[in-house]
Amino acid sequence: MNIAAAVLACAACLGMAVLPALALDSARDGVALWADTVLPALLPFFICADFLISLGALRAAGRFLERPVRKLFGVPGSAAFVFLISITSGYPMGAQLIGNMGRRGEITRQEGASMLTFCSTSGPLFILGAVGAGMLHSVRAGAVIAAAHYLGALVNGLLWKGVRSLKGEERLQPAQTSSVEFLSGGGVCGGNKTCLLDLFTQSIFSSLKSVGVICCYLILFTMLTDFLQFAGVLDFIHNGVLRGLVRGILEMTVGCSAMAESGEAVSAQIVGCAFLISFGGLSIMAQSMSALEGLKISPWYYLKIKLSHGILASFIAFLLVYVRIRLLPSETGMVFAPVGNGQAIEAGGTLSEFFSNLGFFSQMFFSSQAVLAVSALLGLAVLVGKRRK
């Protein structure tokens, strides 16, 4: 493996030396994507979520959902909130939360592996906005993909329940500055209590490290896909959806975009995008594995659970499209058929009308207010529980 890695690294250096313009343009694209989209979207989530874990909020709130979540998925009740934050903020937030909880000794390695089967998801803004409205020109097509993606995650968690993927139930030794008991104290700074300012500063440093690693992986995989396209490696694949699928194995966004531009049937594009978004691609896999540092979860295990998630999501998407075609044949063409300049007719109105009809839920679903609301509800639930006791 070391020899193979060294050969690949040498080939990458040689490729960048021979084609410096292509390498520079690819790196610029990766940095631009990270700076314009990933950094502002993920950094606040990372900081707030890590700080919540440091305060012990997820562990305290998870006590109220311990019994149903443990019975359904075989994991602690805090997994429900990890899943909620994961579907709100997207990749690789779920893996980041699981990694932080594992490194603090709040969950075992086996519990972290089980949570990963359904708590590593994409966000609704990417699915409905970027893929649905932006690439496929149909918000309803994005809604089908989103429904298949999230339902597939829950079914995946149920299927993998009880699978002993790791040996032992040991917990990692927490860092010197561990989480505090939620609402039990913790000074601003000074005294014998835990310094909240120190915890928050550590959350900032940890989050900056995480988004920095994501930036590096984005650049590398953007360059890799551009070099493969330049070399004509995928030219022998004539089916547009299949070509997009192969490209998406490396980078999910690139693959979804290629599918949308393929000109193939939109139903096939929906099923293919559902698989890619749920599988995540090797780029998301690398980002997630870096977030899980210390838990000793095998990359092959992650690859298996995401592959099963992708298969389940694509099957559910196929069923949703098939049922719609069978039950509403007259409306199918209105919803998914491209017309004119590539836009799609929405059966319920225009794109702006669709979002305006969502009202308050539109604002909650597509902004950072969702995480603030989750945090507020989290604290309220714990306060109510404390008073009842």
C-alpha positions as CSV (number, residue, x, y, z in Angstrom):
1,M,0.0,0.0,0.0
2,N,2.8,2.4,0.8
3,I,4.5,1.7,-2.6
4,A,1.2,2.2,-4.4
5,A,0.5,5.5,-2.5
6,A,4.1,6.7,-3.4
7,V,3.6,5.9,-7.0
8,L,0.3,7.8,-7.1
9,A,1.8,10.8,-5.4
10,C,4.7,10.8,-7.9
11,A,2.2,10.6,-10.8
12,A,0.2,13.5,-9.3
13,C,3.4,15.6,-9.0
14,L,4.4,14.8,-12.5
15,G,0.9,15.6,-13.9
16,M,1.0,19.0,-12.2
17,A,4.4,19.7,-13.5
18,V,3.5,18.7,-17.1
19,L,0.1,20.5,-17.1
20,P,0.6,23.4,-14.7
21,A,-2.3,25.5,-16.2
22,L,-4.8,22.8,-15.8
23,A,-3.6,22.1,-12.3
24,L,-3.8,25.8,-11.4
25,D,-7.3,26.2,-12.8
26,S,-8.5,23.1,-11.0
27,A,-7.0,24.3,-7.7
28,R,-8.7,27.7,-8.1
29,D,-12.0,26.0,-8.7
30,G,-11.6,23.9,-5.6
31,V,-10.6,26.9,-3.4
32,A,-13.4,29.0,-4.9
33,L,-16.0,26.2,-4.1
34,W,-14.6,25.9,-0.6
35,A,-14.5,29.7,0.1
36,D,-17.8,30.6,-1.5
37,T,-19.9,27.6,-0.3
38,V,-18.3,25.2,2.2
39,L,-16.6,27.7,4.6
40,P,-19.5,30.0,5.3
41,A,-22.0,27.1,5.4
42,L,-20.1,24.7,7.6
43,L,-17.8,26.7,9.9
44,P,-20.6,28.2,12.0
45,F,-22.3,24.7,12.3
46,F,-19.0,23.1,13.3
47,I,-18.3,25.7,16.0
48,C,-21.8,25.6,17.5
49,A,-22.2,21.8,17.4
50,D,-18.8,21.2,18.9
51,F,-19.5,23.7,21.7
52,L,-22.8,22.0,22.4
53,I,-21.0,18.6,22.7
54,S,-18.4,20.3,25.0
55,L,-21.2,21.4,27.2
56,G,-22.7,18.0,27.3
57,A,-26.0,19.2,25.8
58,L,-26.4,16.4,23.3
59,R,-25.8,13.8,26.0
60,A,-28.2,15.4,28.4
61,A,-31.0,15.8,25.8
62,G,-30.4,12.3,24.5
63,R,-31.7,10.9,27.8
64,F,-35.2,11.8,26.8
65,L,-35.0,9.8,23.6
66,E,-32.8,7.0,24.9
67,R,-35.4,4.3,25.0
68,P,-37.0,4.7,21.4
69,V,-33.7,5.4,19.7
70,R,-31.9,2.6,21.4
71,K,-34.7,0.2,20.6
72,L,-34.9,1.2,16.9
73,F,-31.2,1.7,16.0
74,G,-29.3,0.3,19.0
75,V,-27.6,3.6,19.7
76,P,-27.8,6.4,22.4
77,G,-30.7,8.9,22.3
78,S,-28.3,11.7,21.3
79,A,-28.1,10.1,17.9
80,A,-31.6,11.6,17.1
81,F,-30.1,15.1,17.4
82,V,-27.0,14.1,15.5
83,F,-29.3,12.9,12.7
84,L,-31.3,16.2,12.8
85,I,-28.3,18.4,12.6
86,S,-26.8,16.2,9.9
87,I,-29.9,16.5,7.6
88,T,-29.9,20.2,8.3
89,S,-26.3,21.0,7.5
90,G,-25.2,18.1,5.3
91,Y,-21.9,16.4,4.7
92,P,-19.6,15.9,6.6
93,M,-21.4,17.3,9.7
94,G,-22.8,14.0,10.9
95,A,-19.3,12.4,10.8
96,Q,-17.8,15.4,12.6
97,L,-20.3,15.2,15.5
98,I,-19.8,11.4,15.8
99,G,-16.1,11.9,15.8
100,N,-16.2,14.6,18.5
101,M,-18.5,12.6,20.7
102,G,-16.2,9.5,20.3
103,R,-13.1,11.5,21.1
104,R,-14.7,12.9,24.2
105,G,-15.6,9.3,25.4
106,E,-19.3,9.9,25.2
107,I,-20.0,7.0,22.9
108,T,-18.2,3.7,22.2
109,R,-16.6,2.9,18.9
110,Q,-19.4,0.5,18.1
111,E,-22.0,3.1,18.8
112,G,-20.2,5.6,16.6
113,A,-20.1,3.0,13.8
114,S,-23.8,2.3,14.1
115,M,-24.7,6.0,14.2
116,L,-22.7,6.5,11.0
117,T,-25.1,4.2,9.1
118,F,-27.9,6.9,9.2
119,C,-26.3,10.1,10.5
120,S,-24.1,10.9,7.5
121,T,-26.3,12.7,5.1
122,S,-26.5,15.6,2.6
123,G,-28.3,18.8,3.4
124,P,-31.7,19.9,1.9
125,L,-30.3,23.1,0.5
126,F,-27.9,21.1,-1.7
127,I,-30.5,18.6,-2.8
128,L,-33.5,20.9,-3.4
129,G,-31.6,24.0,-4.4
130,A,-28.3,22.9,-6.2
131,V,-29.4,19.6,-7.6
132,G,-33.2,20.0,-8.0
133,A,-33.7,23.6,-9.0
134,G,-30.2,24.3,-10.3
135,M,-29.2,21.2,-12.2
136,L,-32.4,19.3,-13.0
137,H,-34.5,22.5,-13.2
138,S,-37.2,20.9,-11.1
139,V,-37.7,21.4,-7.4
140,R,-40.1,18.5,-7.3
141,A,-37.5,16.2,-8.8
142,G,-35.2,17.5,-6.0
143,A,-37.9,16.7,-3.5
144,V,-38.1,13.1,-4.7
145,I,-34.3,12.8,-4.4
146,A,-34.5,14.3,-0.8
147,A,-37.2,11.9,0.3
148,A,-35.4,8.9,-1.1
149,H,-32.1,10.1,0.5
150,Y,-33.5,10.6,4.0
151,L,-35.8,7.6,4.0
152,G,-32.8,5.5,2.7
153,A,-30.7,6.7,5.6
154,L,-33.3,5.6,8.2
155,V,-33.8,2.2,6.5
156,N,-30.0,1.8,6.3
157,G,-29.7,2.4,10.0
158,L,-32.4,-0.2,10.7
159,L,-30.7,-2.7,8.4
160,W,-27.3,-2.3,10.0
161,K,-28.7,-2.4,13.6
162,G,-26.8,-5.0,15.6
163,V,-24.1,-5.6,13.1
164,R,-20.9,-6.0,15.1
165,S,-18.6,-4.1,12.8
166,L,-15.9,-3.5,15.5
167,K,-14.4,-5.6,18.1
168,G,-15.0,-4.4,21.7
169,E,-17.1,-1.7,23.2
170,E,-14.3,0.4,24.6
171,R,-14.6,4.2,24.8
172,L,-11.7,6.5,23.9
173,Q,-10.0,8.3,26.7
174,P,-11.4,11.9,26.7
175,A,-9.1,14.8,26.3
176,Q,-7.8,16.7,29.3
177,T,-10.5,19.3,29.0
178,S,-13.6,17.1,28.8
179,S,-17.2,18.1,28.5
180,V,-19.0,19.5,31.4
181,E,-22.4,18.5,32.8
182,F,-25.0,20.6,31.0
183,L,-26.5,23.3,33.2
184,S,-24.5,22.2,36.3
185,G,-22.1,25.0,36.3
186,G,-19.0,26.1,34.4
187,G,-17.4,29.4,35.0
188,V,-16.8,32.1,32.5
189,C,-13.1,31.9,33.5
190,G,-11.6,31.4,36.9
191,G,-12.2,29.3,39.9
192,N,-12.3,25.5,39.9
193,K,-15.1,25.2,37.3
194,T,-14.6,24.5,33.7
195,C,-13.9,27.7,31.7
196,L,-16.6,28.1,29.0
197,L,-14.4,30.5,27.1
198,D,-11.7,27.8,26.8
199,L,-14.2,25.3,25.6
200,F,-15.5,27.7,23.0
201,T,-12.0,28.5,21.8
202,Q,-11.2,24.8,21.5
203,S,-14.3,24.4,19.5
204,I,-13.1,27.2,17.1
205,F,-9.7,25.6,16.7
206,S,-11.2,22.2,16.1
207,S,-13.6,23.5,13.6
208,L,-11.0,25.5,11.7
209,K,-8.9,22.3,11.4
210,S,-11.9,20.4,10.1
211,V,-12.8,22.9,7.4
212,G,-9.1,23.2,6.4
213,V,-9.0,19.4,5.8
214,I,-12.2,19.6,3.8
215,C,-10.6,22.4,1.6
216,C,-7.6,20.2,0.8
217,Y,-9.7,17.2,-0.2
218,L,-11.9,19.4,-2.4
219,I,-8.9,20.7,-4.2
220,L,-7.4,17.3,-4.7
221,F,-10.5,15.6,-6.0
222,T,-11.4,18.6,-8.2
223,M,-8.0,18.3,-9.8
224,L,-8.3,14.5,-10.1
225,T,-11.7,14.7,-11.9
226,D,-10.4,17.5,-14.2
227,F,-7.3,15.5,-15.1
228,L,-9.3,12.4,-15.9
229,Q,-11.6,14.4,-18.1
230,F,-8.7,16.0,-19.9
231,A,-7.1,12.6,-20.4
232,G,-10.3,11.2,-22.0
233,V,-10.6,8.3,-19.6
234,L,-14.4,8.5,-19.6
235,D,-14.8,9.0,-23.4
236,F,-15.6,5.3,-24.0
237,I,-18.7,5.6,-21.8
238,H,-21.5,6.8,-24.1
239,N,-24.4,6.7,-21.7
240,G,-24.6,10.1,-20.0
241,V,-26.1,8.9,-16.8
242,L,-23.5,6.1,-16.5
243,R,-20.7,8.6,-17.2
244,G,-22.0,10.9,-14.6
245,L,-22.2,8.0,-12.2
246,V,-18.5,7.1,-12.7
247,R,-17.5,10.8,-12.3
248,G,-19.7,11.0,-9.2
249,I,-17.9,8.1,-7.6
250,L,-15.0,10.6,-7.2
251,E,-16.9,13.8,-6.5
252,M,-20.6,13.8,-5.9
253,T,-21.4,17.3,-7.2
254,V,-19.5,16.8,-10.4
255,G,-21.3,13.6,-11.1
256,C,-24.8,15.1,-10.4
257,S,-24.0,18.0,-12.8
258,A,-22.8,15.6,-15.5
259,M,-26.0,13.6,-15.2
260,A,-28.2,16.7,-15.4
261,E,-26.4,17.7,-18.6
262,S,-26.5,14.2,-20.2
263,G,-29.9,14.6,-21.9
264,E,-31.1,11.2,-20.7
265,A,-34.5,10.6,-19.2
266,V,-35.1,12.7,-16.1
267,S,-36.4,9.7,-14.2
268,A,-33.0,8.0,-14.8
269,Q,-31.2,11.3,-13.7
270,I,-33.3,11.3,-10.5
271,V,-32.4,7.7,-9.6
272,G,-28.7,8.3,-10.4
273,C,-28.5,11.5,-8.4
274,A,-30.2,9.8,-5.4
275,F,-27.5,7.1,-5.5
276,L,-24.7,9.6,-5.8
277,I,-25.9,11.9,-3.1
278,S,-26.5,9.0,-0.7
279,F,-23.2,7.3,-1.5
280,G,-21.3,10.6,-1.3
281,G,-18.3,9.8,-3.4
282,L,-14.7,9.3,-2.4
283,S,-14.3,13.0,-1.7
284,I,-17.0,12.9,1.0
285,M,-15.6,9.6,2.2
286,A,-12.1,11.2,2.7
287,Q,-13.6,14.2,4.5
288,S,-15.7,12.0,6.8
289,M,-12.8,9.7,7.6
290,S,-10.7,12.6,8.6
291,A,-13.6,13.8,10.9
292,L,-13.7,10.3,12.5
293,E,-10.0,10.5,13.4
294,G,-9.3,8.5,16.6
295,L,-12.4,6.2,16.4
296,K,-10.5,3.6,14.3
297,I,-13.4,3.0,12.0
298,S,-12.3,1.2,8.9
299,P,-12.7,3.0,5.5
300,W,-14.0,-0.3,4.1
301,Y,-16.8,-0.2,6.7
302,Y,-17.7,3.3,5.7
303,L,-17.6,2.4,2.1
304,K,-20.0,-0.5,2.7
305,I,-22.6,1.4,4.7
306,K,-22.6,4.3,2.2
307,L,-22.9,1.9,-0.7
308,S,-25.9,0.3,0.9
309,H,-27.4,3.7,1.6
310,G,-26.9,4.6,-2.1
311,I,-28.6,1.4,-3.3
312,L,-31.5,1.9,-0.9
313,A,-32.0,5.5,-1.8
314,S,-31.9,4.9,-5.6
315,F,-34.4,2.0,-5.1
316,I,-36.8,4.3,-3.2
317,A,-36.4,7.0,-5.8
318,F,-37.2,4.5,-8.5
319,L,-40.3,3.5,-6.6
320,L,-41.4,7.1,-6.1
321,V,-40.9,7.9,-9.8
322,Y,-42.6,4.7,-10.9
323,V,-45.6,5.2,-8.6
324,R,-46.0,8.8,-9.8
325,I,-45.9,7.7,-13.4
326,R,-48.4,5.0,-12.9
327,L,-50.8,7.0,-10.8
328,L,-50.5,10.4,-12.4
329,P,-49.5,9.8,-16.0
330,S,-51.0,13.0,-17.2
331,E,-48.9,15.1,-14.8
332,T,-45.6,13.3,-15.2
333,G,-44.6,15.2,-18.3
334,M,-45.6,18.5,-16.7
335,V,-43.3,17.9,-13.7
336,F,-40.2,16.3,-15.2
337,A,-40.2,17.1,-19.0
338,P,-37.6,19.7,-20.0
339,V,-38.9,22.4,-22.4
340,G,-37.6,25.4,-24.2
341,N,-34.3,26.6,-22.8
342,G,-33.9,23.6,-20.5
343,Q,-36.3,24.7,-17.8
344,A,-39.0,22.4,-16.5
345,I,-42.7,23.2,-16.1
346,E,-43.7,22.8,-12.4
347,A,-47.2,21.4,-12.0
348,G,-47.8,23.4,-8.9
349,G,-46.5,26.8,-10.2
350,T,-43.2,28.4,-10.6
351,L,-40.1,27.9,-8.5
352,S,-40.6,31.1,-6.5
353,E,-44.3,30.2,-5.9
354,F,-43.1,26.8,-4.5
355,F,-40.8,28.4,-2.0
356,S,-43.3,31.1,-1.0
357,N,-45.9,28.5,-0.3
358,L,-43.5,27.0,2.3
359,G,-43.7,30.2,4.3
360,F,-42.0,30.0,7.6
361,F,-40.7,26.4,6.9
362,S,-38.8,27.8,3.9
363,Q,-36.8,30.1,6.1
364,M,-36.2,27.4,8.7
365,F,-35.3,24.8,6.1
366,F,-32.8,26.8,4.1
367,S,-30.8,28.9,6.6
368,S,-28.7,28.6,9.7
369,Q,-31.9,29.4,11.7
370,A,-32.5,25.7,11.7
371,V,-29.5,25.0,13.9
372,L,-30.3,27.9,16.2
373,A,-33.9,26.5,16.6
374,V,-32.5,23.0,17.3
375,S,-30.1,24.4,19.9
376,A,-33.0,26.4,21.5
377,L,-35.3,23.3,21.6
378,L,-32.4,21.2,23.0
379,G,-31.9,23.6,25.9
380,L,-35.6,23.9,26.5
381,A,-36.1,20.1,26.6
382,V,-33.3,19.8,29.2
383,L,-34.6,22.6,31.3
384,V,-38.1,21.1,31.4
385,G,-36.6,17.7,32.3
386,K,-34.5,19.3,35.1
387,R,-37.6,21.0,36.6
388,R,-39.7,17.9,36.5
389,K,-37.0,16.1,38.4
